[in-house]
Amino acid sequence: MEVIGILLSLFLLMFFAYRGFSVILFAPVFALLAASLSGLSLMPAYTELFMAKAVTYVKSFFPVFMLGAVFGKVMEDTGLAKGIAHAIIKGLGKERAILSVVLSASVLTYGGVSLFVVVFAVYPFAAALFREADIPKRLLPGTIALGSFTATMDSFPGTPQIQNLIPTNFFGTNGYAAPICGLLGGIAIYVVGMWYMEGRRKAAAAAGEGYGNHTLNEPEVKKDISLPSWQVAMLPLLTVLVVNFVMTRFSWDPNMLQAFIAMKLPLTAAAVKNVVSIWALIIALVCGVLLAIALGFSRLPQGGLAKSLNAGAIGSLLAIMNTASEVGYGNVIASLSGFKAISGALLGIKLGGSPLVSEAVSVTTLAGITGSASGGMSIALDLMAKDWLTWANQIGMSPEILHRVASMASGGMDTLPHNGAVITLLAVCGLTHRDSYRDIFTITCIKTAMVFAVIIFHSITGIL
């Protein structure tokens, strides 16, 4: 009955999220449903389990969510992000339309622009290019997803996206963990993804299908539009990458937390090494925001700097509260006796004698259930990271590969239909799940398969 209660609550959460209901409201409702079916008292389960874990997540990652959203909004409002996208798309031309869109989204994502902002910056030029090249618009969401939801989100070393930072809190690693595995895995995703998307384009062309008749959210890109040069627009992105790299390798004092421990303050980090990557990215994003403001101040729309900063900060609240609610939900579920059988089965996956397959399956499953890469990964690591780390230590495995596999797996099945980024992407493109989700799902499957390809590669070569 307890396992049935867990499965019922999971199904209801997925169903309501897919139907557009906020997980901030319904995650605690269905968590408490599962708790009540397992005999737990409702109010302690809500305030001491759900809220305690949700608040801990906010404490750990809110600065990254907020600064990332502010950086993305400033890059968008100043036209800097559009300047980069326009330069790449115009430079490669309609003959390489799909590659142009993929590269544009990838550059912005790897430079620290929020995934949710990238679609707004890329879409107007991408849609105009697809229309000029007479490529079906229904292929556009899958193309943007390939550029922004894959390699530069969690595979490539040093990416400043949150999915690459969460594992540092559990494994004591940094954002550059297992660089060769991450780089090769990311390149493989691009190669296979481009082969698939180009195959879809050729099949449509052979069938005589063109851009199609579309009226919803059709962009009007003026040919004489004034945008910043791409060289100038790239400076804030490069600043984030360079400062993040330097500060990650900065010799932080390992005893910095001792004074706070002596004051008996509630710390969530076990050691300085567990938060260095977050500190580094906070500093890098602040530098990126300041430079973006300096370069694009004169281009800010009506309302000025205050409007852009406020919009970014307020927008970050929804993103982190959605994820925090999913984390709180997962921890309520994890406390139930019925979940012990589920977690035992996941930990019992011992293919190859290493924890990597167990980790990959657990993370991508929970990411798929919650519809959130960062939420699903946080739940999985909070529950099982210590077991995986102990297992890895017993066989002499580096925690770096644990980091990279967890990060890549989080961006696998997270893009199921109820994922917030997927819903936003389709809405901005003026398309529906029926129109375009097939391609997004295929990219999702390619991404998930490459996680296991990386595991096999590491198992054979031992290379990080």
Stockholm file with secondary structure:
# STOCKHOLM 1.0

chainA/1-464         MEVIGILLSLFLLMFFAYRGFSVILFAPVFALLAASLSGLSLMPAYTELFMAKAVTYVKSFFPVFMLGAVFGKVMEDTGLAKGIAHAIIKGLGKERAILSVVLSASVLTYGGVSLFVVVFAVYPFAAALFREADIPKRLLPGTIALGSFTATMDSFPGTPQIQNLIPTNFFGTNGYAAPICGLLGGIAIYVVGMWYMEGRRKAAAAAGEGYGNHTLNEPEVKKDISLPSWQVAMLPLLTVLVVNFVMTRFSWDPNMLQAFIAMKLPLTAAAVKNVVSIWALIIALVCGVLLAIALGFSRLPQGGLAKSLNAGAIGSLLAIMNTASEVGYGNVIASLSGFKAISGALLGIKLGGSPLVSEAVSVTTLAGITGSASGGMSIALDLMAKDWLTWANQIGMSPEILHRVASMASGGMDTLPHNGAVITLLAVCGLTHRDSYRDIFTITCIKTAMVFAVIIFHSITGIL
#=GR chainA/1-464 SS CHHHHHHHHHHHHHHHHHTTCCHHHHHHHHHHHHHHHTTCCHHHIIIIIIHHHHHHHHHHHHHHHHHHHHHHHHHHHTTHHHHHHHHHHHHHCGGGHHHHHHHHHHHHHHTTCCHHHHHHHHHHHHHHHHHHHTCCGGGHHHHHHHHHSSIIIIISTTCCSGGGTTTHHHHSCCTTSSHHHHHHHHHHHHHHHHHHHHHHHHHHHHTTCCSCCCCTTCCCCCTTCCCCCHHHHHHHHHHHHHHHHHHHTSCCCTTTTHHHHHTTCCCCCSSGGGTHHHHHHHHHHHHHHHHHHHHHGGGCCTTHHHHHHHHHHHHHHHHHHHHHHHHHHHHHHHHSHHHHHHHHHHHTCCGGGSSHHHHHHHHHHHHHHHTCHHHHHHHHHHHHHHHHHHHHHHTTCCHHHHHHHHHHHHTSGGGSTTCHHHHHHHHHHTCCHHHHHHHHHHHHHHHHHHHHHHHHHHHHHCCC
#=GC SS_cons         CHHHHHHHHHHHHHHHHHTTCCHHHHHHHHHHHHHHHTTCCHHHIIIIIIHHHHHHHHHHHHHHHHHHHHHHHHHHHTTHHHHHHHHHHHHHCGGGHHHHHHHHHHHHHHTTCCHHHHHHHHHHHHHHHHHHHTCCGGGHHHHHHHHHSSIIIIISTTCCSGGGTTTHHHHSCCTTSSHHHHHHHHHHHHHHHHHHHHHHHHHHHHTTCCSCCCCTTCCCCCTTCCCCCHHHHHHHHHHHHHHHHHHHTSCCCTTTTHHHHHTTCCCCCSSGGGTHHHHHHHHHHHHHHHHHHHHHGGGCCTTHHHHHHHHHHHHHHHHHHHHHHHHHHHHHHHHSHHHHHHHHHHHTCCGGGSSHHHHHHHHHHHHHHHTCHHHHHHHHHHHHHHHHHHHHHHTTCCHHHHHHHHHHHHTSGGGSTTCHHHHHHHHHHTCCHHHHHHHHHHHHHHHHHHHHHHHHHHHHHCCC
//
